Amino acid sequence: MTFLPEEDQEFLDSNGIPHELLTEDDGNAKRRGVLFTGFALTGNLRMQQNGSLAVPETCDVLVLIPDGYATTKLDSFYTSLHLKRPDGSDPQNATVTQTLFGKAWQFWSRHLDANDWRVGVDGLRTYLSYVRGELRGA
């Protein structure tokens, strides 16, 4: 059983995008997320490995699905690995680690403008493009 709109599930399935639907009790309600494993990275991001910075090819990305989605826009995302800039600093607005679904995640505070989310048009297809752009430009 999926909590995603049919269009999102069809997009993920028809494009063979590896994903897992996750739910957990957050104390007040059910938290829902989509985990994208092996999310390809491009750009200049690094990871700590054996005391030095290395270039990762992939990371895991988590997108939380709010109540009211898809009329409610998606907001922010999470990565596991903890990604760094080439100088070893954290990317802007990505300094916090949060535990979700039993795993530590780097929180990327990113917010779409009201004009950037078109109800009935946008969904995971467009949001994943946004995430790729944010990771590439970090």
Residue pairs with C-beta under 8 A, 6 or more apart in sequence:
2 9
2 21
3 21
3 23
3 32
3 65
4 12
4 21
4 34
4 65
4 124
5 69
5 70
5 123
7 123
8 70
8 123
8 124
8 125
11 17
11 123
11 124
11 125
12 19
12 124
17 36
17 128
18 36
18 37
18 38
19 34
19 35
19 36
19 37
20 34
20 35
20 37
21 32
21 33
21 34
21 35
22 32
22 33
22 34
22 35
22 62
22 101
23 30
23 31
23 32
23 33
24 30
24 31
24 100
24 101
24 102
25 31
29 67
31 64
31 100
31 101
32 64
32 65
33 62
33 63
33 64
33 65
33 100
33 101
34 62
34 63
34 65
34 124
35 60
35 61
35 62
35 101
36 60
36 61
36 62
36 63
36 128
37 60
38 58
38 60
39 58
39 59
39 60
39 61
39 79
39 131
40 57
40 58
41 56
41 57
41 58
41 59
41 83
41 135
42 132
42 135
42 136
43 135
43 136
43 137
43 138
44 85
44 86
44 138
45 55
45 56
45 83
45 84
45 85
45 91
45 135
45 138
46 53
46 54
46 55
46 56
46 83
46 84
46 85
46 86
46 88
47 53
47 54
47 55
47 56
47 59
47 81
47 82
47 83
47 84
48 54
48 82
48 84
53 84
53 86
53 88
56 81
56 83
59 79
59 80
59 81
59 83
60 79
60 80
60 81
61 77
61 78
61 79
61 131
62 77
62 78
62 79
62 80
62 100
62 101
62 105
63 74
63 77
63 78
63 124
63 127
63 128
63 131
64 74
64 75
64 76
64 77
64 78
64 100
65 74
66 72
66 74
66 75
70 119
70 120
70 122
70 123
71 119
73 112
73 116
73 117
73 122
74 112
74 117
74 124
74 127
75 110
75 111
75 112
76 107
76 108
76 109
76 110
76 111
77 108
77 110
77 131
77 134
78 98
78 100
78 105
78 106
78 107
78 108
79 94
79 105
79 106
79 108
79 135
80 103
80 104
80 105
80 106
81 106
82 97
82 104
82 106
83 91
83 94
83 106
83 135
83 138
84 90
84 91
85 91
85 138
91 108
91 138
92 138
93 108
93 109
93 110
94 106
94 107
94 108
94 109
94 138
96 106
96 107
96 109
97 104
97 105
97 106
97 107
98 104
98 105
98 107
99 105
108 134
110 130
110 134
112 130
116 122
116 130
